[in-house]
Amino acid sequence: MAGLLRLGLHDLHVALGGRMVPFAGYEMPVQYPAGVMREHLHTRSAAGLFDVSHMGQVLLIPKQGMEALALGFETLMPVDVLGLKEGRQRYGLLTNNDGGILDDLMFANRGDHLFVVVNAACKADDIAHMTTNLSEVAEVRAVTDRALLALQGPLAELALERLVPEVAGLRFMDQGTFEWEGAELWISRSGYTGEDGFEISVPDIAALGFADMLLAMEEVAPIGLGARDSLRLEAGLCLYGHDIDTSTSPVEADLGWAIQKARRPGGVRAGGFPGAGRILSELETGAARRRVGLRPEGRAPMREGTELFSGDAAVGRVTSGGFGPSLEAPIAMAYVPAALAAPGTKLEGEVRGKRLPVITCELPFRASTYKR
């Protein structure tokens, strides 16, 4: 796979039998010998270890203090940064002037700086965007010497606390700095599977030893991109470049919950971010189309690109779709006109030339198990 970057733990993935595929400019393990179905169900019942080191880790170091940094970051997204307390993490959305989404991200207040995690395919653009637009308030520093691991599942706490006992005290979206065998770990209680779990930034030099210690535990198994995708789909979470992109607004994507009161119409710091006119208007009056869940009737999955119909009218396309192993049924997400978004609306999806029935439903498909 010439031209692709390799993860620091590449040799470990190969040794574990990982099937490596191109993804976002990297060679990534899509599955291990157990297969996607078993990896998915193992994460739902025990603990799965994911290598997400391809994602971008960025530090925003304030030039004029944390308040100026927070207010500066708020000029790039419709999210309350100033109100995020030290030791907490929040979901964010970089937007463009048309109200579309440049990227979705996580950011944490670490007291004297912000720690940001962005999508792999967007990280170069995100870093350039932040460097240009935050130049007065922040030094934007890409982190290039740390791996990023995610340990997800109901037994994740049991496994991780053997190495880092303090993590048991974290609640969903808490984050902190901890020590393991002399290595500084940046740990947040979060993830993208709908399960309780952790994301762990670990120095490259300690990553292999740390991963080996986790994988030696009975509860922990390596999990590839295939199961990561089916897990996040069951959780109703967006995949950038598929369910959200530069044309979709946060309201269309049903991500209005990520826009806190302070940034909404009437809020103390309403507006002032790219695309505010469209996004604030849609918050008040609704968007013309909405992201919805879909439950195909029958066993045939409706995958990304499946065209949807209401009667003879084409009304949308599936943005993510597949089989939900925990649900033992096909599931999908799509954008449809707001008038067709109510749960229980009957539509049809065209699969291999046949129109098959599908019904809209609430998201997520499976309730989260976060430790709140």
N, C-alpha and C positions, 0 to 999 in steps of 0.2 A: 504494500500500500504506500507507494512512493508519494512523497509530498505531505503526508499526514504526520501530525505530532503524536508523540507517545506519552502516556501517563507515566508518572514516576513509578507506579506499581505495575507497569506493563508485564514484566516477567512473572510476577505473582499471578496475574490473571491467566497468563498462558499456562503456567504450572498447574493451575486449578482446573484447566480444561476449558477455559473461556473461549467462545467463538468470537473472534475480533472482527468488527465491521467498521467502515467509515461513518463518523458522526460528528458534525460540527467541526470538521477539521482535525479530528483525532481518531486514532484507532481505539475503539471502545468495545468492551465485552457485552455482547447482546444477550448471551445466555451461557450457562454452564451445563455440565452433563445432566443435571437433574431435569432441565427443561423449564420453559417459561411457566407452565401451569404449576408445577411443584414449587418453583421459586416464589411465585405469587402467593400460594396458599401457605408456604412456610412463613412468609413475612406476616401474613394475617394471624398466624397462630403462635409464632415464636419471635424470631428476630432476624432481619435480613441486613447484610452489610453491602452498601453501595459505594462505589468509587465515583464521586462526582467532581474529581479534581480538574475536569475540563472547564468547569464554570469559573467565572472571573471573581477573584477576591480583591477588593479595593479598600484602601483606607482614605478617608477624607480628614486631613489634619487641618484644624482651624488656623487661620491667619489673624483673625480679629476676635476670637472667642467663640464658644459653642453657640451662643444665641445668634450671632451673625451667620455662622455656618448653617444652622438650622433654617433660618429665614432664607438664606441663599438657596439651599436645597429645595425649599418650598416653591421657588420660582420655576423649578423644572418639573414639578408633579403636584397633583391635586390631593396631597396627603399631609396630615398634621405631623410635621417633623419636630416643631418646637415643643409640642406637648409630650413627646416620647421621653419617658423617664430613663435615667441611667440604669443599665442592667436589663433593659427591655428591647425587644426586636419588633419590627412592623413590616407588613407587606406594602410595597410601593409600586408606582407606575410612572415611568417617564412618558410624557406625552409630546405630540408635535402640534404645530399651529392649527392643524385641521381637527384636533381633538382625537387623533388616532394614538395608538400605543406604540412607542418606540421600543419599550422593553418592560417586562415586569421584574421585580427584584425584591430582595430582603435587605433591610438596613437595621443596624443595632446601635444604640447609644452606649458607648463604652467609656463614658465619663469625660475623657479629654479628646475624643475623636469619634467619628462614625465609621462603622465597618459595614461595607456593602457587598452583597453577593449578587452577581448578574449572570444572565444566560451566556453560555459559551459562544454561540453564534453571533451574539451582539456585543461581546465584551470590548472589542477594539473600538467600535463606534461609540459605545457607552462611555468609555474612558476618555475618548476625544471630546465627546459632548460635555462631559463634566469638567474636563480640563479647561475648555474654552469658556464655559458659562459660569464656572465657580472660581475663576482666577482671582477675584478680589477677596474671596472669603476662605478659600481652601487650597491646600496642596493635595493634588490627587495622586495617590501613590499606589500603583498596581503591586499586588503581593505575588511574587513569582517563586517563592521558596517554601511554599506550604501546600500539602495535599488537603483535599476536602473529602471527608467520608461521611456517610449518612448511615446511622444504625436505627432501623425502624421496626416496630412491631411491639406486641404486648409484653414481650420479655426483654425489650431493649434496656430498660432501666436495670433489671436484675443483672444483665450481662455487664453493662458499662460501670455500674457502681462497684464491681469487683476491682476495677482498675482505678476508678475515680469516685470514691465514696460520696463526695459532695454533690454529685449530679442528682441524687435522690431528692434534694431540696429544691430543684428547679421545677417550675410550672410552665405550661405552654407559653412560648414566646419569651421566656426568661433567657438570658445569656450571661456567661461569665468566663473568667480566665482561671484555669486550673493547671495543676502540675502532675505529670506522669513520668517517673524515672528521669527527672531533670528536663523534660520537654514541656514547653508552655503550650497548653491546649486552649483554643477558643471554642467553647461549646455553647450551642443554643438548643433549647428544647423545641424543636420544630422539624419540619420535613415536608415531603410532597407526596405522601402516600395515603393520607387520612388516618394513619396510625400514630399513636404515641411514639416518640422517638427523639433522636438527637442528630444534629449536624455538627461535625467535629473538624475544626481546622487544626492540622498537626504539622509541625515542621517536616520537610521532606526527609531529613536525616533520621527521623524517628518513625516515619509512616509505616515502613515495612514491619518493624517490630511491634508496633501498636496493632496493625491489622492482623498480624499472625496471632497475637494474644487473644484478640476477639474471635478469630476463626477457629481457635483451638477449643472454644467453649461449645458445649453440646447444643445450646440454643441458637447459635449463630451460623448462618450459611451465606455464601457469596451470592449476590443477586445482580443480574444484568439489566440492560436497557429494556429488554422485552417485558419483563415483569414490572419494571419501573413504570412503563407506559400503561399497562393494564391496571396497576394499582392507582395511579393518579386519575385515570379515566373513571374508575369506580368512585373515586372521591369527588368527581365533578370538577377537577382542577384544570385550568387552561394550560395548554402547551403553546409556548410562543412560536409564531410562524405557522401555526395550524389553527388554533382556536382564537387567537388574537394576533393582530399585526398593525401596521401603520394606518390601516383604513378603519379599524374597529375602535369604537369609543368604549371607555369603561362602563358606561351605562348599557350600551348594546350587549356587552360581554357579561352583564349581570354581576359586575364588580363594583357596583355603587357602594357596597359595604366598606370598601377600602378608602372611601372619601369621608373623612371624619367631619363632624358638625362644624368645626372651626373653618373649614375650607368651602363649605356649602353656602348657597344663597342665605344671607342673613347672619352668617358666621362671623366671628371676630376677624378672620383673615380670609374671607371668601375671595375666590378668584386669584388673579395674579400669576397664573401658570399657563403654559402653552395650550391653546385650544379651549380656554375657559368659557368662551362664549357658547360653543356647542355643548360642552359637557354640563355646564350649569343649567342651560336651557333643558337639556334632556333629563336632568335630575328632577326638574319641576314638572315637565309635561310628558315625559316618557320618550323613548327612542322609537323610531319607525320599525325597527326589527330587534329581536332579542335572541340571546343564546338560550337554548332549551335542552333538556334531556329527552332522549328518544328511547322507547322500548319497542324494538321490532317484534311483531308477532311471529312465532315460529323460531327456527334455530339459525336461520341464515344471517350472519353479521352484515350490517350496513357500514362499510368502511369509508374512510375519508374520500370525498368526491362524489359519493352517492347523491344523485339528484332527487329532490323531494317534490311531490306534487300534491295539490289540493284540487280534486277533480282533474280537469285538463290543464290547469295552470301550474307552471313550475314556480315553486315558492321558496326554494333554498337548497343548500347542499350540506351534507354531513362534513364537519370539520375534524372530528375524531370518532372512530368507531371500531368495535371489535367484540370479542367475547369476554364477559366478566366472569372470571373463574369462581369468585366468591358467590356470585349470584346464579351461576350455572345458566346464563342466558346472554344473548347479545344485547349490547347497549351502545349508545352513540350520543353525540352532541351535535347541534347544528344551529344556524341562524335562520329564523323564519319571521315573517311579518308579525308585528305585535298582536294583530287581530287573531293570529293563529297560535299564539304562544301559551294560551291557558292550558294547564295540565288536563289531559284527557282528550285533547284535540286529535281527531283521526286524520292521518295523512297517508301517503304512499311513497315508498322509496323504490327507485328503479335499480334492480340488481340483475345483472346479466340479461338485460332486455325484458325483465318481467317486473311489473308493478306489484310490490308486496306491502301489506298493511303495517303501519307503525303508528304508535300513539305517543304524544308528548307527555312528559312527566316532570316532576320536581327534581332538582339537583340538591344534594349529591345522590347517587344511586345507593350508596352505603354510608351510614352515619359515621362520623369521625369518632375516634377514641382518645382524643387529646386529654392530657392530664391538666386540668384547669385548677 
